[in-house]
């Protein structure tokens, strides 16, 4: 459904917020590539991981390639996927959602800055080196928080009006 149709479907209760959210808070692939599917597993959300579920999406990459901000927002902090080691990541806080990227070496000077969706925020690290053969290099993307109104279906009531 296109953004205007969603806004119209909500009977104007959004006050234009739904259309704006659909435009501003959609996510793009941080690597420009699709999700991984290899001998170590699938890269989609909730893919099985032994006794747990995968909590994000793994986008294929070439180690050393530029990684783009999947949303617009402030690069708020460094993120570490493991307690020790050289793998890094970062958290981006947008207006209506926040995301974490893992296996990304942040670009110098990016921390604390506002970045536009698609702007380079770092370079891809080679996570395959940690797990050996069978795992393809990828960047892990996780939504860490989101405004629930982003996911309302037509007929929802984002302002709590009767």
Secondary structure by P-SEA (a helix, b strand, c coil): ccaaaaaaaacccccaaaaaaaacccccccccbbbbbccccccccccccccbbbcbbbbbbcccccccccccccccbbbbccccccccccccccccbbbbbccccccccccccccccccccbbbccccccccccccbbbbbbbccccccccccccccccccc
